[in-house]
Amino acid sequence: MNGSAPSRRKRGRPRKDQTLPGTPRSELLRVGVATLTEKGFSAVGIEEILSAASVPKGSFYHYFKSKDDFGLSLIDAYANYFARKLDHWFNNQDRSPLQRIEDFIVDARNGMARYNFRRGCLVGNLGQEMGVLPEPFRARIASVFSDWQARTAKCLHAARAAGQISADADCEWLAAFFWIGWEGAVLRAKLERNAEALDAFAEGFFRLIGARPNIRQVRQCSRQS
């Protein structure tokens, strides 16, 4: 018989999709995100992440070139998670546009309270450390904030179209103002271990846009959730 021998299939199990829950890479990212919402990137060692994720050290360097590479991947993972959260609240057609923003605030407030205000925003925390972080982090963090602002501006545009805010409201400016103030409120809430800064900012923002402040309802919803 004339012809070449058929190629043999390589032995071994197929490589598992590392985006699936429970796989080493996804566990490292999950634990890393949770850790960095509480602590600074500079203060966290790789060993701490490995121990909490129950992943051997060799696996870490299989999936990430360095701690800096890991940090950039954490930003991406958190950004994707948070974008889905914003879309969940801001695109809810069963609620008016300003109610959607209130719903997001209630959910975020509840999330911080669930962890006794020890966890905040990973991207905001990294922004506070920018003076000691590698330069590539700067553009990545700025890009995330720009994305959040764009999603918020879209919701504010809907509020303007619905007559909930002034017809000449600058939605892009208001969205930028929201995230500048909100990140500061989250930092203050972590510092003081309570929601007072979050409530104060929410009330001030709704007054700024000419909407009737409804922070009492926000507090009530938070307690009932």
Legacy VTK file of the C-alpha trace (Angstrom):
# vtk DataFile Version 3.0
C-alpha trace
ASCII
DATASET POLYDATA
POINTS 225 float
0.000 0.000 0.000
1.413 3.344 -0.980
0.800 6.400 1.223
1.934 8.123 4.354
0.962 6.884 7.788
-1.908 8.771 9.423
-0.842 11.353 12.000
-1.407 10.328 15.586
-3.470 12.397 17.950
-1.471 13.776 20.831
-2.167 12.137 24.131
-3.434 13.958 27.160
-6.589 15.745 28.143
-7.740 18.717 26.079
-6.893 22.067 27.641
-9.806 23.246 29.746
-11.375 26.617 29.012
-9.873 28.862 31.691
-12.824 31.236 31.595
-14.988 28.563 33.236
-15.676 28.915 36.981
-13.349 26.867 39.172
-10.465 26.725 36.699
-7.098 28.056 37.976
-7.062 31.254 35.921
-10.670 32.159 36.684
-10.088 31.457 40.389
-7.028 33.690 40.440
-9.032 36.490 38.851
-12.000 35.965 41.162
-9.859 36.052 44.289
-7.773 38.900 42.918
-10.811 41.072 42.262
-12.241 40.401 45.734
-8.887 41.132 47.377
-8.225 44.344 45.481
-11.634 45.787 46.336
-10.346 45.773 49.928
-6.574 46.230 49.653
-4.113 48.111 47.521
-2.373 46.392 44.632
1.060 47.305 45.964
0.312 45.798 49.368
-0.940 42.443 48.055
1.560 39.674 47.379
1.162 36.896 44.851
1.423 34.312 47.626
-1.679 35.720 49.312
-3.689 35.386 46.094
-2.375 31.871 45.427
-3.234 30.704 48.928
-6.771 32.097 48.840
-7.389 30.617 45.379
-5.750 27.257 46.236
-3.609 27.481 43.102
0.068 26.404 42.987
2.650 29.065 42.217
3.673 27.414 38.967
0.165 27.795 37.608
0.210 31.534 38.210
3.134 32.095 35.870
1.535 29.789 33.331
-1.414 32.164 32.972
0.202 35.538 33.774
3.638 36.816 32.818
4.024 38.900 35.961
2.136 40.572 38.778
1.681 43.623 36.542
0.165 41.451 33.812
-2.136 39.980 36.460
-3.138 43.481 37.564
-4.091 44.516 34.038
-6.132 41.321 33.673
-7.904 42.139 36.939
-8.864 45.551 35.591
-10.312 43.926 32.476
-12.194 41.299 34.497
-13.668 43.906 36.841
-14.536 46.219 33.948
-16.448 43.432 32.176
-18.282 42.494 35.379
-19.223 46.093 36.136
-20.307 46.850 32.579
-22.782 43.984 32.827
-24.024 45.373 36.140
-24.541 48.841 34.689
-26.356 47.433 31.678
-28.595 45.400 33.984
-29.762 48.521 35.799
-29.489 51.241 33.146
-31.207 49.267 30.385
-34.187 48.180 32.465
-37.125 49.354 30.351
-39.584 48.645 33.174
-38.178 51.588 35.144
-37.886 55.257 34.266
-34.323 56.413 33.453
-33.775 58.179 36.789
-35.233 55.217 38.662
-32.607 53.069 36.944
-29.860 55.242 38.366
-31.488 55.041 41.805
-31.670 51.254 41.464
-27.950 51.110 40.689
-27.188 53.246 43.750
-29.316 51.011 45.989
-27.603 47.889 44.668
-24.126 49.373 45.139
-25.016 50.600 48.618
-26.283 47.145 49.565
-23.165 45.540 48.128
-20.881 47.657 50.297
-23.036 47.078 53.383
-22.925 43.316 52.775
-19.169 43.400 53.367
-19.357 45.938 56.198
-18.061 48.647 53.859
-14.658 46.984 53.608
-14.926 46.463 49.857
-15.070 49.319 47.404
-14.304 49.789 43.724
-11.265 47.976 42.350
-10.713 50.561 39.612
-11.108 53.430 42.054
-8.675 51.802 44.472
-6.079 51.408 41.727
-6.582 55.009 40.696
-5.634 56.043 44.226
-2.362 54.147 43.820
-1.485 55.472 40.375
1.627 57.227 41.673
3.303 53.883 42.364
1.744 51.716 39.654
3.240 50.948 36.230
2.295 53.491 33.564
0.197 51.034 31.451
-2.325 50.953 34.303
-3.150 54.638 33.742
-4.635 54.253 30.261
-6.504 51.077 31.216
-8.111 52.692 34.271
-9.014 55.868 32.356
-10.614 53.751 29.635
-12.804 51.968 32.186
-14.039 55.233 33.676
-14.781 56.547 30.175
-16.862 53.440 29.449
-18.849 53.807 32.672
-19.460 57.475 31.935
-20.699 56.672 28.433
-23.205 54.130 29.781
-24.398 56.624 32.380
-24.676 59.418 29.818
-26.883 57.162 27.680
-29.248 56.691 30.621
-29.261 60.443 31.283
-30.048 61.106 27.625
-33.068 58.839 28.064
-34.058 60.829 31.155
-33.778 64.067 29.155
-35.888 62.636 26.337
-38.505 61.577 28.902
-38.621 65.082 30.384
-37.183 63.973 33.730
-34.304 66.447 33.520
-33.834 69.764 31.746
-33.890 69.727 27.949
-30.555 71.572 27.894
-28.825 69.282 30.413
-25.277 68.296 29.413
-25.560 64.534 29.878
-21.889 63.802 29.203
-20.788 66.354 31.800
-23.305 65.065 34.328
-22.111 61.480 33.770
-18.496 62.508 34.351
-19.555 64.412 37.475
-21.466 61.381 38.714
-18.460 59.077 38.572
-16.035 61.613 40.006
-18.350 62.126 42.959
-19.454 58.519 43.312
-15.900 57.191 43.515
-15.128 59.742 46.202
-18.242 58.705 48.121
-17.246 55.027 47.907
-13.799 55.861 49.288
-15.353 57.832 52.156
-17.820 55.013 52.888
-14.901 52.579 53.211
-13.107 55.003 55.512
-16.075 55.616 57.793
-17.606 52.117 57.492
-21.082 53.452 56.778
-23.310 54.654 53.924
-23.595 58.314 54.862
-21.272 59.532 52.087
-23.121 57.437 49.488
-26.468 58.843 50.599
-25.174 62.420 50.666
-23.757 62.170 47.163
-26.907 60.531 45.769
-29.095 63.265 47.235
-26.776 65.989 45.946
-26.626 64.516 42.459
-30.394 64.290 42.079
-30.746 67.856 43.305
-28.107 68.965 40.809
-30.023 67.522 37.871
-33.227 69.113 39.085
-34.881 65.863 40.076
-36.753 65.463 43.317
-34.300 63.831 45.744
-35.566 60.456 46.820
-32.788 59.371 49.149
-35.271 58.349 51.839
-36.656 55.736 49.440
-33.101 54.666 48.601
-32.445 54.033 52.286
-35.729 52.162 52.727
-35.046 49.977 49.694
-31.586 49.226 51.021
-32.953 48.039 54.354
-35.598 45.860 52.686
-33.185 44.200 50.210
LINES 1 226
225 0 1 2 3 4 5 6 7 8 9 10 11 12 13 14 15 16 17 18 19 20 21 22 23 24 25 26 27 28 29 30 31 32 33 34 35 36 37 38 39 40 41 42 43 44 45 46 47 48 49 50 51 52 53 54 55 56 57 58 59 60 61 62 63 64 65 66 67 68 69 70 71 72 73 74 75 76 77 78 79 80 81 82 83 84 85 86 87 88 89 90 91 92 93 94 95 96 97 98 99 100 101 102 103 104 105 106 107 108 109 110 111 112 113 114 115 116 117 118 119 120 121 122 123 124 125 126 127 128 129 130 131 132 133 134 135 136 137 138 139 140 141 142 143 144 145 146 147 148 149 150 151 152 153 154 155 156 157 158 159 160 161 162 163 164 165 166 167 168 169 170 171 172 173 174 175 176 177 178 179 180 181 182 183 184 185 186 187 188 189 190 191 192 193 194 195 196 197 198 199 200 201 202 203 204 205 206 207 208 209 210 211 212 213 214 215 216 217 218 219 220 221 222 223 224
